[in-house]
Amino acid sequence: MNILLTGASRGIGAATLDLLIGAGHRVVGHSTKGENGLAAADFSDPGAPRALWEAALGELGTIDVLVNNAGIFEAIADDAEDEAWHASWARTLGVNLQASADLCRLAIAHFRSTGHGRIVNVASRAAYRGDSPQHWHYAASKAGMIGMIKSIARGYARENILAFAVCPGFVMTGMVEDYVESRGGQQLLADIPLGRVADPREIAETIRWLAIDAPPSATGAVIDVNGASFVR
């Protein structure tokens, strides 16, 4: 399979990149700065998703799978000044949701020409259970990714375009480690029946299965990988 994977520089994305390449797939991995041979695209720039898609398509020739993993997790206080509040919401929704939507739209157009394709959105349990008072916008962006993937699944299944999502809870990445400690460390872990946060490789394997092996009838599925910290 030829795969475009966003947010591949660390954590879930890096684990997914290693797993997919190790399984023999051709992958264009993305990061904001393009370090270590990754394709560079800053999703705060509205033109970046299209530029990334075209670069990946030029390298791979055709794309079979899009994995939207890139995202930011930045706090904003609910009593922040209006200008800061609006800027934070615009940045989070732009990077987490709009860029994913833009790539999905480009992928669908391409998949229509090839007759098949899969999209996997990496969302969050926050899409369903919410997040902290400083992260409304993050939860909203991830809920938007779920609504989008369900719309794609329903709208394009007859064209052999399949869509899935993964909802991790806490995953031991650089982005989350500081957050876990700021929320009380072990006290926070007590909310996870499994007793630990997920390893990035667990999420990567879920993404791999959806991208490669999940049966077509599973289109529209959202898989929770959160140690039973949220069940629905």
Order of alpha helices (4+ residues) and beta strands (2+ residues): beta-alpha-beta-beta-alpha-beta-alpha-alpha-beta-alpha-alpha-beta-alpha-alpha-alpha-beta
